[in-house]
Amino acid sequence: MKQSHKSTPTISVVMPVYNCAAFVAEAIESILVQSFADFEFIIVDDGSTDGTPDTIRDYARQDKRIRPFFLEHSYAARATNIGVRHARGQWFARMDADDLSLPHRLETELAWIKSTGVDLCGSQAGLFGKREGVLWFPEDHDAMQRELLFRICLPHPAVIMALSILKEYPYNEFTYTDDYEMWTRLAPRFRMGNVPEVLVHCRVHQNQTVNVHMKQIRSDFKKYRFSYFYTLYPHTPLPDYLALARVSDRQPMSSIAELRRAGQWLVELARHPDPLLREKMVRRWQKTCKCSMALGDECEAVFQKYRGQFDVADENGGYDDL
């Protein structure tokens, strides 16, 4: 294994871990074989009760770049913040204990963040395990700001940023959606981006936080989406936000007037050069109208009115029907 003994490594990789014995060795290996070797690997065990601590200790004995910390169980955000406090690098890179980084991840992201001048970046992400595929994330900051109204705009285990950002803006330790809360807080202050390449593989399994704490995550998401929306659009009437929130939550509109508001917002958010972002917005409009058809025949007319304002065509050259 390549090892660095510098007291000030270029990158501090921080990985919080809790009861991940089945996957953590693979996650550790995926960092240790990185083509960019000038890093420290801070692994913070959040009070695991399975074999995770033994695996971490075994790897720490083999590679001096690993700096393990063992805590009493709390939250992943607290474990990450503790890792950040002990970090010595110029850059922070996040890793998750059940995911995999491709061997050129750190090298590619560091080069990309320097060449583009963004403050933090992620990448595209592949899925494996119980579900396979590729998760698309916008590359451009403005597109990411728009997409953030509906979902996370960059994958957590692919993130790299200046360590100084996290020193000033640590993770919120009192939320179940610490990544979404973080991005909504940083997006108005820093330039974000995503490398247009898959650099991480995210494992889909039943014990993921998103599955175990789904109710709390949804509640927190709505809270931070509201504050983020009004940071971007501070003088917007509440009915406009509620219409957009229903789109985000995949709920039917309560009235034709609300449906029109949703259409106006989605058309406006689709005014961007990124064709995939525009496609995302038109798909949301289609799904919103489908689930709102109980409003009656006028729903079809409203759908057709705004459908023509989206600059997105399907692969046959036309627009999908309801």
N, C-alpha and C positions, 0 to 999 in steps of 0.2 A: 504493500500500500504506500502511496505517496503521502508524505507527512510534512507539515510545516511547523517549525518551532518558533516562528516570529511571535513576539509579544503583542504586536498590533497587526493582525491579519487584515486583508482587504475586506473580506466578507465574514459576517457572523451569521451562521445559519442557526435559527432557533426552532426547536421542535418540542411542543408540549405533548406529553404522553399520558394516557390513562387506560389501564387494562387492555393493552393492545398486543399481547404476547403472540397472537397468531400472525401478526403482520409487521411488527416493528423491525424485525431483522431485515426484511426486504427494503423497508424505508431507509434504514441506516445505510445499507449497502449502496442504495441508489445515490446517496450523497457522497459516500467515500470514494466512489469511482468517477467522480466528476472530472472532466477534462481541465477545469480550472481548480487548482489544488490549494490556492492560498486562502484558506478559510479556517475558522474555528467552528466546531459543531457543538452547540449548546443544547443538550437534551435535558428537559425538565420533566421529571416524573411526578405526576400529580397524585401521589398516594396510591399507586397501583397495588392491587391485592392478588394479582396473578403472577406469572413468571416474567413480566416485563422488566422489573428492576434487575434481575439476574442477567438478562440479555444485554441490557445497557452496560452493566459493569463489565461483562465479557468483552464487549467491543471497545470500551474505554481503555481496557488493559492492552489492547492490540494497536490502538491508534491514538496518539497523543493529541490529535486535533479535537478529540471528543472531550467535552467538559460536562460531566453529569451533575445534576442537582436532584435531590430527592425531598419532596415536600409532603405534608399532610394534605389529604384530599380537599380540594376547594373547587376552582373553576379553571377551565383552559386559559381564559384571558389573564387570570392572575399568574398562572404558570408562565405564560408568554411574557408578561411584564417583568417577572423576576429574571427570566432569561435575558431580556433587553437590558436590565440594570447591570448585569454582569458582562454584557457584550463589549468587545474592545475594537471591533472592526469599523471601517468607514461606512459599509453598507450592511443592511439587515436583509436577510432572506428567510422567508417563512417556509416551514416544511410541516406536513401532517404525518402522523405515525402510521396511517393506514394507506398512504398513497406512495407513488413512485415518481422520482424526478428522472428525466432522460439524462444520459451522461453529459450532454453539452448544454444543459439548462443554464447553469450559472454563467458559463462563458458567453452564451448567446444573449442572455438578459443583460449582463453587465455591459457588453458592447452596444446593445440596442439602446439602453437607457442613456448611455453617454452620447451616442450619435444623434438621438432625437431631442435630447435636452429635457425630457420629462423628469418629474420628481420621483415617480414610482410607477412600476409597471408589473404586469402579469403576462399571461400568454393564453393561447388556446389550450383546451384540456380534453384529453381522451377519457373515456369511461371504460371500466372493466369490472368483472365480477358478475353481479346479478343483472347488470344492464351494460350494454356496449354501445359505443357511438362516439361522437365528438361534440363537445359543448362549444358553441360559438360565442365569442365576446368581442365587442367593438374594439377597433384599434385606436381610434381617435378620441381625444379627451371630450370634445363636445358631444360626440355620439355616446360615449360612456355616461356622461351626465344625464342624457335623455333616457338611456336604458336603465339607469339607476332608479328611476321612478317606478319600475316594474320588477326588478330583480337585482341580485348582486351583479356588478359590472366587471369584475375580474376575479379569477379563482384564487382562493386564499393560499393554497399550497404552492402557487407559482409566483407569489409576490416578492418583489425586491424593491427597496427604497433606501434613501440615505438614513442611516441609523439616527441621526440628529432629529429627524421628523418624529420618530417614535419616542425619543427622549422627551420631546416637548408635548407630543400628543399621544400618551399611552392608551392602551386598550381600555375600554370601559369594562370593568370587572363585574358589573351588575346587570348584564343582559345575556340572553341566550343566543343573540345574533350579533356577536361582537364584530364579525367582519363587515356586515352590512352597516352597522352603526358607525364603524370606523370610516368606511368609504363615503358615507353621507356627510361625515364631519370633515374629511380631507378634500373632497371633490371641489368645494368652493374656494379652497385655499391653495391647492397644489395642482400641477399638471399631471394627469394620469395617461397611461397608454397600455396597450397590450401587444406583445410580439405576435405577428400574424403566423404563428407556427405552434403546433402542439409540443409543449415542453414538459408537461406533467401528465401522468395517468392517475385519475381519481377512482378509487375503489368504491363500488356500490355494494353495501351490505346492510343487514337488518339492524345492526347496533350503532349505526351512524347517529350523530347528534340530531340531525334533521328528522330522523325517524323517532328517536326516543323522546325528544322534547318538541314535537311538532306544534302543539297548542301554544306553548310559551313563545316559540319562534315566530309564529304568525302574529301573535299579539305585539311582540316587540317590533316586528317588521312594520306594522301599521303605524306604530308610534313614531318611529324614526323617519318613515316615508313622509308623514305629515309635516314634521319639522323641516325636513329637507326640501319639500315642495315649496314651502313658504319662505325658505331661504332664497330659492331661485326666483320665485314669483310672489313677492311679498304683498302685493295689492290685489291679488286674485280673489274674486267672490267665492265664498265657501261652496256654493252649488257646483262651481266648476271643478273644484278639487274633488268633491264627492263623486262626480261623474267619472273622473279619471281613476279614482280609487276603486270604483266598481269594475272598471276595465282591468285594473291590476289584480283584483281579487277574483276575477272571472265570474262576476255576478251579473244577473240581468239588470237592465236599467229600470228605474221605478216609473218613468214616464217618457213620452216622446220628446219632451223638451230636454230631459236629461240625456237621452240618446243623441240628440243633436249636439249637445255640449261635448259629449264624448267624441263624436265624429270630428268636431272642430279641433279638439286638442290633438287627436291622433294624426290628423292631416298636418297640423303645424309641427308636431314632433317628427314627422316623416320628411320634413323639408331639410334634407341633409344629403351630401354626396355619397354616403355609404349605402350601396344598394341593398345590403343585407339588413341594415337598420330599417330602411324603408319597407322592406318585405316583412320584417317583424311587426311593424306598425299596422300594415294592411291586414295581416293575419289576425291581429288583435281586434281590428274593426269587424272582420268577418265573424269571428267567434262571439263578439259582443252582440252583434245583430242576431246571430243564431239563437243565443240563449235569451234574447229579449223579444222573441216573436209573439209572445203572449200579449204584447201591447197592441196587436192587431195589424190590419193591412197597411197602415201608414208606416210601419217598421220597414217594409220592403222599399217604399219610396225614399225614406231617409237613407237606407243603406245604399241605394243606387245613386243618390245625390252626392254622397261623400266618396263613394267608391271611385267615381270618375276623377276625383282630385288627387288620388294617390298615384305617384309615378312608379308603379310596380305592376308588371305583367307576369302571368305564369309562363311556364315553359312552352305553352302552345300559342303564346302571343296574346292571350286575352286574360280576363280576370276570372277567378273562381266564382262559382255561383254560391248562394247561401246554402 
